[in-house]
């Protein structure tokens, strides 16, 4: 047999757009979603309370309601795009006790997340290690 070691980070980046709302309320968008959105430097955050939808809409730096988008690795301009949105998540009633991930839909140039669909719980590597030490697994 000719097994080879699988190197972390060697797989191609996820090709489907993904939006994650972190425990802090920050919103992160994977590379595919950020490209689909047009790689904006600023976004508006929209909320439809009746339909339980949130949306990210590209906007300009001059928009007083615009939120800055930064790359997780700002020096290289790589990694997920992150929006500090703690107040938005809280004011819109988004449960942030656990980070959750959704597959958004591109509608009219906006990434739209349907909060009626239960997002996939995201467990950080740090939390996964803690759960493993405590015998709780952590397989997500």
N, C-alpha and C positions, 0 to 999 in steps of 0.2 A: 504494500500500500504506500501511496505517496502523499501523505497528509501534509498540508502547509498550514502554518500559523495564520489565523485571520487577524489582520492588523486593524485595530480600532480606527475608525475614521477612514477606512479604505473604500467603503462602499460609496456609490454615487449619492449625492444629496437627494433627499426626498423630492420627488418630481411633482407631487400634488401639493397645492397650497394648504398650509396649516396655520391656524391662529391659536395662540395659547394665552389664557388669562392667568397670570401668576398669583401667588398668595398675596403679594404686595398690591395687586390690582394692575400692575404693569401688563401691557399687551405686547406680545412678541409675535412676529410674522416670520415664517421660514423663508428661505431664498426664493422658492417657487412662488409663494404668495406675494412677496415684495416685488418681484419682477412683474407679476401679473397686474399689480397695482400701479406699475409705471415707475417704481423706485423713487417716490416723492420724498422730499426733505421735510415736508409738513403734511399732516392730515387733520381733517375734522373728524370728530367722533360723534356719531349719530345714534339715536335710540328711538325705537318704536315700542312704547310700553304696552300697547294693546296686542301687538303681534309677538312681543318678546324677542325683538331683533336688535342687534347692534350692527353698525357699519363703520368702516373706515373709508373716508373720501379724500383723495388727494387734494391739496390746496396749496396756496402760496405762503411764503414767509410773512407777507403783509396782513394775512388774515388774523384778526384779533382772536378768533376762536380756534386757530390752528395749534396743533400740538407738534413739537419737534419729534422727528424720527431719527434715532441714532442706531448705528450698527453696534452690536455687542463688542466687536473688536474694531473700535473706531480707528486705530492707527493703520490697520490694513484695509478697512472698509469691507470687512467680511463678517460672517455670522448672521444670526437673526437680527431683524430690524426690531427695535424696542421703542415703545411709547410709554412714558410715565403717565398712568391714567388711574391712579388709586381713587381719587375723588369721583371720577366718572363711574367706575365699577361700583363703588359704594352707593352713589346717588341713583344708579340704575337698578339696584337690587341684585347685582351679580354676586353669587356666593363665592367668596375667595378663601374659604377655609382650606381648600386644597386647590392646587393648580390644575387646570383642565384645558384640554385641547379639542378643537373643533376643525372640521373641514369646511371652510367658508365657500360661499358661492359668489362669483363675480356678477354683479347686477349693476348695469348703468355705470360702469367704471369704478364701482365701490366693492370692497370685500365685505360681504354680509354674513354674519354669524347668527344662526337660529338657536336662541337659548332654550327653546322648547325641547330641543334635542339634547340629551344629557351628554356633556362632553366627557372625553376619556380622561380619567385621573392620571396626572403626570407625577411621577415620583423622581425626585432628584437623585443623583448618584450619592450624595451625602446621606440623604434619608434612606436610600436603599441599603447602604452600608450599615446604618444604625439599626434598621429592621433586621438585617441578617445577623448582627451581633446579638440582638435580643430574641432571635429565633422566630421572627415574624415573616421571613421570606423577603418580600419586596421584589416581585417579578415583573412589574410594569415598566 
